[in-house]
Amino acid sequence: MLKQNLQLKLSQKLSPQQIQLMKLIQLPTQAFEQRLKEEMVENPALESGREEEYDADDFGNDDYDEYDDYDNERIDADEINIDEYLSDDEIPNYKLQANNYSDDDEDRSMPFAANVSFHQSLTDQLNTFILSENERDIAEFLVGSIDDTGYIRRSIADLVDDMAFTQGIYTDEQTVENILHVIHQLEPAGVGARDLQECLLLQLKHKTPTEAIELAIDIIENQFDAFTKKHYDKLLQKYDISQEQLRKAIDEIERLNPKPGGAYDSNKAVEHVVPDFSIKIIDGELELSLNGRNAPELHVSKDYQEMLQSYKDSREKSNAQKDAVQFIKQKLDSAKWFIDAIRQRQETLFVTMNAIMHFQEEYFLTGDETKLKPMILKDIADLVGLDISTVSRVANSKYVETPYGTKLIKEFFSEAMKNDQGEDVSTIEIKKILQNVIEDEDKRKPLPDDKLAEILKDKGYPIARRTIAKYREQLDIPVARMRKKI
């Protein structure tokens, strides 16, 4: 049986403009510049640079009918005051600039070296070998099968099948294996290997033979598992050698490159971090500035304003003219909103970073990471009166240039833990102390996690062993056995 009832529901929805503003706030400097270019291409009513002054009073306010783009309903022109619309101070006279933006407008371009790609270099090196046409085709196919780290990850059988089906090259596994030996002679050494063990062997065999090199080759070839697990006692017993001899062989292995292709990674786009903020210490005081590239000078096109004026002066208003003025109004509204959104973005970025700077003032004055206070998103949101999600958008994607390097803002946020005095300390501080303890340990007898927990407890930080393990993993520090050195 159908029933009809009334339900009262309270909900909050973001307007399309608010959603776009949130997206603008989230963009770092370089992405913001790209977004700005796209908007200027899409909206001819939006122009960059300084605008020539004009007298807004020259425009009248005759009535006209039009279709409003926002609700698609017929409205009377009395509801739109052209004079008010054109003389709105926020549109023609608005200049997006302030004294707290850094003067770095000239740092927009960055030179790039025009290098030969990794795979092209390998292909060019094949010209130094005497190969038949068929052999060269196979060699070029193998080069094309090498990934960006320098490895061939597929089996010989799969490669033979691929050449037959995709290239029309019919061969056998032994021929491909022979050609692969040619690939193994290319630079950088180790390229074309099928696994780490083969990669290290190829690099060692490229070196001038010495006692340490010969021992290293034997270890990688016959005792690879014991080496990777750092069972040095077994290796000493197996080869009946001194610790010094083993240490020299291990030093040779540790100098090798496990990813030979990575050293020739010129075909990937180079990422340049552009700081969104800059913090300087002037006369013992912190000074914050916003990257000037976030503060473009924008204004509404004067040509579009004159089009509206021409419509006002026209005595006979055709339907085509009304459609045109509707388009113009839409573009002017969009330009005005975009300019206002950029202003709001600048204000949001600056006040948020300013609050973070003062919250962590002791760190920014000294550079000592142990001075970082526990700080969560809510702390900053409460200080600046913004939503937590807005603060998160600023922190997650922005960088700040400090006297101690360029830092990702979200790295300044951390949870609080209690020390033995009952005081709140930052987890960043604890991680830094843990890292220092591990750096100072005797690498011949690395400290296990339970011993690290005891040391930190003695320093006033009572932390469980499992927490030590979690922090160690976050710092990308291996377990004690893998930190051992001979």
PyMOL commands that set and color helices and strands:
alter all, ss='L'
color gray80, all
select helices_A, chain A and resi 16-26+29-42+56-58+77-79+82-86+105-107+118-128+133-144+156-167+173-183+196-205+211-222+224-228+232-239+243-254+260-264+292-294+302-313+319-359+361-366+369-371+377-384+388-397+409-412+427-439+449-458+465-474+480-483
alter helices_A, ss='H'
color red, helices_A
select strands_A, chain A and resi 46-48+66-67+74-75+101-102+277-282+285-291+298-300+399-402+405-408+416-418+424-426
alter strands_A, ss='S'
color yellow, strands_A
deselect
rebuild
show_as cartoon
